[in-house]
Amino acid sequence: MIFSIIAFILASIAAVAGFNVSKRFVRDRLRYVDGAHKALTPVLAGIGAYLIALLVTGLLPIVGIGTAIAFALSVAAGVAAGSREVKSGVYPSITSGG
């Protein structure tokens, strides 16, 4: 029971962190890269995140395939959200400290 709760907490943290980090990276670092704003980019980022997360699930027995899938989906959603913010022009400046 306790391992299930710990696994859920780890999966939730991985999903939230994956979304926030990928969104911020696309918005701040890849703002002027045209390839980062194509429709296929979130899918490729999600596949890459899934493959990396599979390696982690092999090392940590408490997390499984569900954690890898949640992480991959959150990274793909973060990339899409960051690209959407850049396209719309509504995003905080890098120099604003936020």
C-alpha positions as CSV (number, residue, x, y, z in Angstrom):
1,M,0.0,0.0,0.0
2,I,2.7,2.5,0.9
3,F,4.7,1.6,-2.2
4,S,1.7,2.4,-4.3
5,I,1.4,5.8,-2.7
6,I,5.1,6.5,-3.1
7,A,4.9,5.4,-6.8
8,F,1.9,7.7,-7.4
9,I,3.7,10.7,-5.8
10,L,6.8,10.1,-7.9
11,A,4.7,9.8,-11.1
12,S,2.9,13.0,-10.2
13,I,6.1,14.9,-9.5
14,A,7.7,13.6,-12.8
15,A,4.6,14.6,-14.8
16,V,4.4,18.1,-13.4
17,A,8.1,18.7,-13.7
18,G,8.2,17.3,-17.2
19,F,5.5,19.7,-18.3
20,N,6.9,22.8,-16.6
21,V,10.5,22.2,-17.7
22,S,9.7,21.4,-21.3
23,K,7.3,24.3,-21.6
24,R,9.8,26.8,-20.2
25,F,12.6,25.4,-22.3
26,V,10.6,25.7,-25.6
27,R,9.4,29.2,-24.6
28,D,12.7,30.6,-23.5
29,R,15.5,28.7,-25.4
30,L,13.8,27.6,-28.6
31,R,11.8,30.7,-29.3
32,Y,13.6,31.4,-32.6
33,V,14.0,27.8,-33.7
34,D,11.5,27.2,-36.5
35,G,11.7,23.4,-36.1
36,A,10.5,23.6,-32.5
37,H,7.2,25.0,-33.6
38,K,6.2,22.3,-36.1
39,A,3.3,20.0,-35.4
40,L,5.4,16.9,-35.1
41,T,7.8,18.3,-32.5
42,P,5.7,17.5,-29.4
43,V,5.3,13.9,-30.6
44,L,9.0,13.5,-31.1
45,A,9.7,15.0,-27.7
46,G,7.2,12.7,-26.1
47,I,8.8,9.6,-27.7
48,G,12.2,10.7,-26.6
49,A,11.0,11.3,-23.1
50,Y,9.3,7.9,-23.0
51,L,12.5,6.2,-24.1
52,I,14.5,8.0,-21.4
53,A,11.9,7.2,-18.8
54,L,11.9,3.5,-19.7
55,L,15.6,3.5,-18.8
56,V,14.7,5.0,-15.4
57,T,11.9,2.5,-14.8
58,G,14.4,-0.3,-15.4
59,L,16.6,1.1,-12.6
60,L,13.9,2.0,-10.1
61,P,11.6,-0.9,-9.3
62,I,9.0,1.4,-7.6
63,V,8.0,3.2,-10.8
64,G,6.7,1.4,-13.9
65,I,5.5,1.9,-17.4
66,G,2.6,4.1,-16.3
67,T,5.1,6.6,-14.9
68,A,7.0,6.6,-18.2
69,I,3.8,7.2,-20.1
70,A,2.6,10.0,-17.8
71,F,6.0,11.6,-18.1
72,A,6.1,11.3,-21.9
73,L,2.6,12.8,-22.3
74,S,3.4,15.7,-20.0
75,V,6.6,16.5,-21.9
76,A,4.7,16.4,-25.2
77,A,2.0,18.7,-23.7
78,G,4.6,21.1,-22.3
79,V,6.4,21.4,-25.7
80,A,3.0,22.1,-27.4
81,A,2.1,24.7,-24.7
82,G,5.5,26.4,-24.9
83,S,5.2,26.6,-28.7
84,R,1.7,27.9,-28.5
85,E,2.8,30.7,-26.1
86,V,5.6,31.7,-28.5
87,K,3.3,31.8,-31.5
88,S,0.7,33.8,-29.6
89,G,3.3,36.2,-28.2
90,V,1.9,36.1,-24.7
91,Y,4.6,34.9,-22.4
92,P,6.8,36.5,-19.7
93,S,10.1,38.0,-20.6
94,I,13.3,36.1,-19.7
95,T,14.6,39.3,-17.9
96,S,11.5,39.7,-15.8
97,G,12.8,37.0,-13.3
98,G,9.9,34.7,-13.8
